[in-house]
Amino acid sequence: MRDLLPFIRRWQGAGTPVALATVVKAWGSAPRPIGAQMAISRAGDMQGSVSGGCVEGAVYETAQEVMTSGRTQWVSFGVSNDEASAVGLTCGGTIAIFVEPLPLLTEDEAPADAPLTTLITALDGERPALLATVVEGSTLGARMTLDSSGDSVGSLGHPQLDSQVRHLTAELLPAQRSQLHSLSFDDGTTYQVFLHAHPPRQRLVVVGAVHVAIPLIQFAKSLGFYTVVIDPRTAFATAGRFPHADTLCTDWPDEALRALELDESSFVALLSHDLKLDIPALEVALRRPLRYLGALGSKKTHAKRLAALAERGFTADDTARIHNPIGLDLGGRRAEEIAIAIIAEMVAVDHGRQP
């Protein structure tokens, strides 16, 4: 939803109703993952995607109906459906999409709906949050937003349901996973709840403003990363060399990494292959729950790193987290090719495919 917010704010700020379509379940070779979203305005504008293009037309029509009626709809498309062929879903997958009208924004650009207000505040502040929405059940459309501390805003309309969602959030939010859950209770009520995890924007922190870092930052920006380059050598870490970087830092790597408060949304790439920079950086990075940690350098260089870290009390299990040689083995040797190999490995790790 983060990427859609500027468009939603602009459309609704002009008084135009908006509907939000979210993929809440996917089977087989569905073209878009769970949590993919598309915003549709009453005026016919669209942003985002729920299928890579093959069912967007049908979802657009559903969104217009939703904005007219004010009632949410759940629509499914699959290869076995006659409608699937009509809309172009021939890839063999099946997707379920929840389409809901969004409340209009107030003058200060905060939605009237409190859970959405809380979610947007978290997104703007780059803090993790989970939005739970009832997509089937007697309280259809009810929302609750929860953060990593367990605090919540809103209710799904059933005390036991709220309690179960808090328990599930403790598992899903740190793992940055979204899921559809079916929950039943002794009073005979049954609910389908979509738990949509919204982690902070992913960050790539590069230690070592070397030549490979330049295309790596460019590629990371195209994937939506917030990018940070750290190098105490002021001749290297310059805006002229890194015009695409969000932050340039010339502090010593350990000081800079501590200040960044690295978390599960952070990727760190050590590119200097200089132990004076690498070891202080690794002492901090290895103590953080990073999404990815890689280090450029030969086996001989990495062996020196491991020996230095062992002297500082790190175990073999600790240092096994370091990807070295960094990047997938694509065979390239140019800076751009090495950067592609690194970003490809990061994507693989991010999607649970350990190289």
N, C-alpha and C positions, 0 to 999 in steps of 0.2 A: 504493500500500500504506500510505502514511502515515496516511490517514484511517481505515483498517481496523485499525491496530495497537491502539488502545484496546480494541476489541471482541475481537480475537484474544487479547490478553493476559488479558482478564477471563475469557473462555471457557476458555482453556487453563490459566489459573491455578486454575480450579475443577476441573481434571482432565478437561475435555471435549475430545475430539478435534475437530480443525478441518481442513477442506479449503479450498484456495485455487483459484479458477477465474480464468484470465487469458486475455483475447483476444490471440492470438498472430498472427492474420492476418485481414484484412478486405478484402472486395471490394465494389465497387458501392456502393449506398446503405446499407451496414451501419449499424445504429443507434448503435453505440458504437465508439470508436477503438481502435486497437492499444494494448495495455497496460491497458485497463480491467479492473478486477478485482472479484470478489465473494468474500467469505468466508462459509462455511457451517459451522455447528457440528453435531455429532452430535445435539444436543438439538433441532435444527430451526431455530435462529436464523440469520438472513441479514443481511448488510450489504454495501452496494455494488451494482454492476450490471454485467452483461456485454452486455446487449442492450436496455436501456430497458424491460424487462418481458416481451418476447415469447418468450424461450427460458429464462427463469430457472427455470421449473418443471422442465424436462428437465435442466438443469444441476444443480439441487438433487438430483434422483434419482441422477445420475452421481456427485455428491460423496458421497452416502451409500454408494454402492458402493465408491468409492475408499477411504473411511475404514474400511470393513469388510475389504477385501482388502489394503490397504496399497500397492496398485499404481496408478500414474498412468494417466490415460486422456486421449486426444485425441479430441474430438468436433467435428463440423462440422455446420453448419446452413446451408442455402441455399434459394433460391426454387424450385430444380428438385427438391429433395428432398421425398418424400412426408412425411417427418417434419417438414419445415419448416412445412407447413400445419397439421399436428397441434399444433405448439407455438406457432404464431401468427406465424412469421417470413414475413410477406407483403409486406415493404417492398421486395423486390427485391435485397437484399444477401445476402452470404454471409459467415459468420464461422467461424473455427476457434478452439476454446477448449481450453486445456490445464488439466486438473484434477489437482491433486496433493495428497497428504496433507502436512500440516505437522508437523514434530517438536514434541513437547510442550515447553513452557517449563520451565526449571529454576526453583529457588526464587528466584533473583535476576532472574527474568523475561528471561533470555537463552536463545534457542533452542539446543539442543544442536548444531545444525548450524552449523559455523563461518562459512560464507559468509553465512548468514542473520543470524548474530550481528553480523557486520561491516556488513551492509546496515542493520540496525536501529540500530546505533550511529551510522552516517552520517545516517540519517533524523532521529534524535533530535537530532543536532548540526547539522542543516541544512547538511550537506555533500553534494556530488554523488557519486553512486555508480551503478554499472551491475551488474545481476545477470544473468549468463549461465546459462541452463538448457538442458540437452539434452532436447528434446521428442520426438526420434526418433533412434534409433541404439543401439549396443550398450551405451552407458553412460547409458541413459535415466534422467532425473531428477538427473544430476550437476549440481552448481552451482559457479560461481566468481563472486566479487564483485571488482570493480575500481574504483579511484578515479581522479580526474583526473590524478594523478601517475604512473599506470601500475602502482602497487602492486596486488597481487592476493592473495586468500585463497581456497583451494580449488583444485580441478582438475576439468576436464571429462573426464579419463580418457585423453587422447591429447595428447602434447606438441605436435604440430603444430596441433592444434585450439586448445589454450590460446594458442599464439603468434598464430594468426589472429584470435582473439577480442580479444587485446590490441591488435592493429592496428586492428580495427574500432571498438573502444572509443574510441580516440583521435579518431575522426571523429564518432561518435554522441553521446558524452557532452557535449561542448561545444555541439552542436546540439540537445541535449535530445530526441533521436529514439530510438524503439524500433523494432527490426526483427527479422524472422524470416530467418535465413540458412541456406542449404543448402551444406554444405562437404564435399568429397570429397578423398581422399588416395591416394597411390600404392599403399598397402597394401590398397586395395580397400574401405576403410571409408567410409561416408557418414553424415553427421550433419545433423540439423536442430537449430539452436540459436536460442533466443529471447533476444535481447539487450534487456533492459528497462532503459532509462535512468530513473534517479530523481534529478531535479534538486532542489536545495533548494526549499523553499516560495517561491513568487514573492512579491516585495516591491513594494509601491507606496510610493514616497517622494514626498510632496507638499511643495513649497517654496512657502510662502505660505498661512497659515491663514485664508484668506478664506471668504466664505459658500459659494461653489461647492465648496470642499473638504469641507464637512460631509457632503452627500449622496454625494460621490465616495468618501469613506472608507467610508461605510455600504455602498455597492454593492460596493466592493472586498472588504470583509469577507465579504459573502455569497458571493463567488466564491472564498474561501479564501486571499486575500492576507494577508500580514503587512503592516501599515500603519504608516507613519511620517509624522508631520507636523513640518515644520521651519519655524520663524519666530522670529527674535530679538525680535519684538514680543510681550512677555509678556502683554499684554492680549488678544491674538488666540489664541495657542497655549495654551488652557486645557482642563483636563479637563471642565469644564462644557460647552464648545462641542464637544469631540471625545471623547465618552465611549466611542466604538467604536475609537479609535485604539490600536494596540498600544504605540506610543512617541510621546511628545511631546518635542520638542527645541527649546530656545530659543538654541542656539548659532548663530553666523553660518553661512550655508548652506555655504560652502566647507569650513569645519572639520567640520561635521556630516557632509557627504557623504564626505569623506576617511575619517572614522572608520567609516563603514558598509561599506567595502570592496565597492562595487557590482560586480555581475557579470552574467552572461547571464540571470539570473533576476530582474533588477531593472528596474522601470519607474519613470521619473521624470517628474513633471508639475509644471511651473513655473506657478503660478497667480497670483503677486503682481502681474504686469506692472509691476514696479518694478525698474528697471535696477540699483539698488543691491543688490538681492537676486539678480536673475536672472544678472547677468554673473559674479559669483564662483561661483555654482552651476554655470553652464554651463562655466566653465573646468575644473571637476573632472569634470562629467558627460561632456563630449565626449572625455575621455581614458579612459573606461571602456567595456567591451563590453556596453552596456545592451541589454535587450530592446526598450525603447521610451523615447523622449525627446520630450516635447511641451511647448509653451509657449503660454500664453494671451496674447492681445493682438492689436491691430489690425495691419494691414500696416505702418503707420507706426511703431508701437512695435517690431515685429520688425525693420524695416529699421535702426533704431537699435541693436538688439542685434547684428545682423550686422556693422555698421560697427565697433562696439566690439570684437567678437571678432576681426575682421580686423586691427585695430590690435595685438591680442595674438598674432598669428601663425597664427590658424586660417584654413584655406582654405575655398573654397566647397564642396568635397567633404566637409570636416569638418562644416560647419554644415547641409548637406543632410539630415543625420540628424534634425534638429529638425522635428517635426510642428507646422506653424503655417499657418493657424489650427488650434488644437488641437481634436481631436474630429471626428467625422463631421458633415456638414452635414445635420442633422435639422430645422432650421428653428426650433427652440425657443429661448427666451431666458430662461426662468426658471432659477434655480440648479440645480434638480433635472434639468431638461431638458439643460442644458449638461453636467452630470455624467454623464447617460446617454450623451450623444454622446462624451464622453471615454472612458468605460469600454468603449463599443462599438468605438471605434478601437483601444484596447488589445487587445481580444479578437481583432479582425481581424488586427492585426500579429502577435500571438502565434501565430496559425494560418497565417501566411505569406501573408495576403491584404492586401497593401499598399494602403491607400486611395488 
